[in-house]
């Protein structure tokens, strides 16, 4: 995504990216983009326009201008303008877009920006997964039909529930970022040196740890979270070995 969406009811500090919401979701993406470009190009040079197809991001777009002044004019004049019979709601985006950072900064700043954005996205996914797990584990309300029946504690004491929801945990794909990666599906002949050659290319690499007696898995540690984020983004799904097995890279469960 070009930038993070602002929270409803809040005004964000000025920047060249305009966040647009309340767009008609049934319009095809190409048609929507064409209409937005036609409207917003009146206020300045558009360097990027992002409108996502996924369910959560539908009805939203990011219009990236080459300067804050153009974004300000667009917000002031287009606020409430009806597009496909729905009034648009505009604000500055919470963060600078990729296109803006790439234009204004150097390669190092752009990479740092992408790492921060990716980390924020993964933290949000982890929080959503944790909340979903809580809801699965939450017991159903007891009907208010008089005194509750006594609980039979003796029978089956200490046995685990067969209900999968009772032990719901966050899927490893949605674990929040940390400094240690858990790597799976590795070829049997890949040792410390082979893995260090792959993961040592990323900032702050510390070490690779194999698990004695277990093949196909390893832990890779970095000095800071940012190094682990870059490594995960670049190596997840990488094909290794003669069979071309895709490796699975997730954050270590804390």
C-alpha positions in Angstrom: 0.0 0.0 0.0 1.2 3.5 -0.7 0.5 4.8 2.8 -1.5 4.0 5.9 -5.1 5.1 6.2 -5.9 7.7 8.8 -8.3 7.0 11.7 -11.8 8.3 11.2 -12.5 11.7 12.7 -8.8 12.8 12.8 -6.9 15.2 10.7 -3.3 14.2 9.8 -0.3 16.5 9.3 0.0 17.8 5.7 1.9 15.6 3.2 1.7 15.1 -0.6 -0.5 12.0 -0.3 -4.3 12.4 -0.2 -6.3 9.6 1.4 -9.7 9.1 -0.2 -12.5 7.0 1.2 -16.2 6.4 0.8 -15.7 5.4 -2.8 -18.2 3.3 -4.7 -17.0 -0.3 -4.2 -18.9 -1.8 -7.1 -17.0 0.2 -9.8 -14.3 -1.6 -11.6 -10.8 -0.6 -10.5 -9.7 0.8 -13.9 -12.8 2.9 -14.2 -12.4 4.2 -10.7 -8.7 5.1 -11.3 -9.5 6.9 -14.5 -12.2 9.0 -12.8 -9.9 9.9 -9.9 -7.1 10.9 -12.2 -9.5 13.1 -14.2 -10.7 14.9 -11.0 -7.4 15.2 -9.1 -5.1 16.1 -12.0 -6.8 19.5 -11.9 -4.9 20.3 -8.7 -1.3 19.2 -9.6 0.9 16.6 -11.0 0.0 13.1 -9.9 3.0 10.8 -9.4 1.1 7.7 -8.2 -2.4 6.5 -7.5 -3.2 3.4 -5.5 -6.6 1.7 -5.3 -6.6 -1.8 -3.9 -8.8 -4.7 -4.9 -8.8 -6.6 -1.6 -12.0 -6.6 0.5 -10.7 -4.5 3.4 -9.2 -1.8 1.2 -12.2 -1.4 -1.1 -13.8 2.0 -1.3 -10.4 3.6 -0.6 -7.6 5.2 -2.6 -4.4 7.1 -2.2 -3.6 10.0 -4.6 0.1 11.0 -4.5 1.0 14.5 -5.7 4.5 16.0 -6.3 4.0 18.6 -3.5 2.0 19.4 -0.4 0.4 22.5 -1.9 -1.4 20.4 -4.6 -2.7 17.9 -1.9 -4.0 20.8 0.2 -5.9 22.4 -2.7 -7.4 19.0 -3.6 -8.6 18.3 -0.1 -10.1 21.8 0.3 -11.9 21.7 -3.1 -12.8 18.0 -3.6 -14.0 17.3 0.0 -17.6 16.0 -0.3 -17.6 16.0 -4.1 -19.9 13.2 -5.3 -18.3 10.5 -7.4 -20.6 7.7 -8.7 -23.3 9.2 -6.4 -21.2 8.9 -3.2 -19.6 11.9 -1.5 -15.8 11.5 -1.2 -14.2 11.9 2.2 -10.6 13.3 2.0 -7.7 13.7 4.4 -3.9 13.6 4.3 -2.5 10.1 4.6 -1.0 9.1 7.9 2.4 8.5 6.3 4.3 9.4 3.2 3.8 7.2 0.2 6.5 5.0 -1.3 6.6 7.2 -4.3 7.2 10.4 -2.2 10.0 8.8 -0.1 11.6 7.5 -3.3 11.5 10.9 -4.9 12.7 12.9 -1.9 15.2 10.5 -0.3 18.0 8.2 -1.2 17.9 4.4 -1.6 18.8 3.8 2.1 15.9 6.0 3.3 13.5 4.3 0.9 14.5 0.8 2.1 14.1 1.9 5.8 10.7 3.3 4.9 9.6 0.1 3.3 10.8 -1.9 6.4 8.8 0.3 8.7 5.7 0.0 6.6 6.0 -3.8 6.4 6.6 -4.1 10.1 3.5 -2.0 10.8 1.4 -4.1 8.5 2.6 -7.3 10.1 2.0 -5.9 13.6 -1.6 -5.1 12.6 -2.1 -8.5 11.1 -0.8 -10.1 14.3 -3.1 -7.9 16.5 -6.1 -8.9 14.3 -5.1 -12.6 14.5 -4.8 -12.4 18.3 -8.2 -10.7 18.6 -9.7 -13.5 16.4 -8.1 -16.1 18.6 -9.5 -14.5 21.8 -13.0 -14.5 20.3 -12.7 -18.2 19.5 -11.6 -19.0 23.1 -14.3 -16.8 24.7 -16.9 -19.0 26.4 -20.6 -18.7 25.4 -22.8 -16.7 27.8 -24.7 -18.7 30.3 -28.5 -18.2 29.9 -30.2 -16.5 32.8 -32.7 -19.2 33.7 -32.2 -19.3 37.5 -29.3 -20.7 39.5 -26.4 -22.1 37.6 -25.9 -25.9 37.8 -22.9 -27.1 39.8 -19.9 -27.9 37.7 -18.8 -31.5 37.5 -15.2 -31.1 38.3 -14.2 -34.6 39.3 -15.0 -36.4 36.0 -12.5 -35.8 33.3 -10.3 -33.5 35.4 -7.1 -32.6 33.7 -8.2 -33.8 30.3 -7.7 -31.4 27.4 -10.8 -30.2 25.5 -11.5 -31.7 22.1 -12.8 -28.4 20.9 -10.1 -26.8 18.7 -11.3 -23.3 19.5 -10.3 -23.8 23.2 -6.6 -23.9 22.3 -6.7 -21.3 19.5 -3.3 -19.6 18.9 -2.1 -17.0 16.4 -1.1 -18.7 13.1 2.6 -18.4 12.7 2.1 -16.4 9.4 0.7 -13.6 11.5 3.2 -13.5 14.4 4.5 -10.0 15.1 8.0 -9.0 13.9 11.0 -9.8 16.2 14.7 -10.3 15.8 14.6 -14.1 15.2 13.3 -15.9 12.2 12.1 -19.5 12.1 13.0 -21.2 8.8 11.3 -24.4 7.7 11.3 -26.8 4.7 15.0 -26.5 4.3 16.9 -29.2 2.2 18.6 -31.7 4.4 22.0 -30.9 3.1 21.8 -27.1 4.0 24.0 -26.4 7.1 25.1 -23.3 8.9 27.5 -22.1 6.2 24.9 -22.4 3.4 22.2 -20.6 5.4 24.7 -17.9 6.6 25.5 -17.2 2.9 21.8 -16.5 2.3 20.7 -14.7 5.5 24.1 -13.0 6.2 23.4 -10.5 3.3 20.9 -8.6 5.5 21.7 -5.9 8.0 22.6 -6.9 11.6 23.0 -10.7 10.9 24.2 -12.5 14.0 24.0 -16.2 13.6 22.2 -19.3 12.3 21.2 -22.0 14.8 20.3 -25.5 13.8 18.2 -27.8 16.0 20.1 -31.0 17.0 18.3 -34.1 15.7 15.9 -32.1 13.6 16.4 -31.7 9.8 14.8 -29.0 7.6 14.5 -26.2 10.2 16.8 -23.5 11.6 16.7 -20.2 13.5 18.3 -17.1 12.2 19.0 -14.2 14.5 19.6 -10.5 13.8 20.7 -7.6 16.0 17.6 -5.7 15.3 14.0 -6.3 14.1 14.7 -4.3 10.9 17.2 -6.9 9.7 14.8 -9.8 10.3 12.0 -7.9 8.5 14.2 -7.4 5.4 15.4 -11.0 5.4 11.9 -12.4 5.8 10.5 -10.3 3.0 13.3 -11.3 0.6 13.7 -15.0 1.4 10.2 -16.3 2.1 9.2 -18.8 -0.6 12.8 -18.9 -2.0 13.5 -22.2 -3.9 16.4 -24.2 -2.5 18.0 -27.5 -3.2 17.9 -29.9 -6.2 14.2 -30.4 -5.7 13.5 -26.6 -5.6 11.6 -26.7 -2.3 10.1 -23.3 -1.2 11.3 -22.4 2.2 8.9 -21.1 4.8 10.2 -18.1 6.8 8.2 -16.7 9.8 9.1 -14.9 13.0 9.9 -17.0 16.1 7.0 -17.4 18.4 7.7 -15.5 21.6 
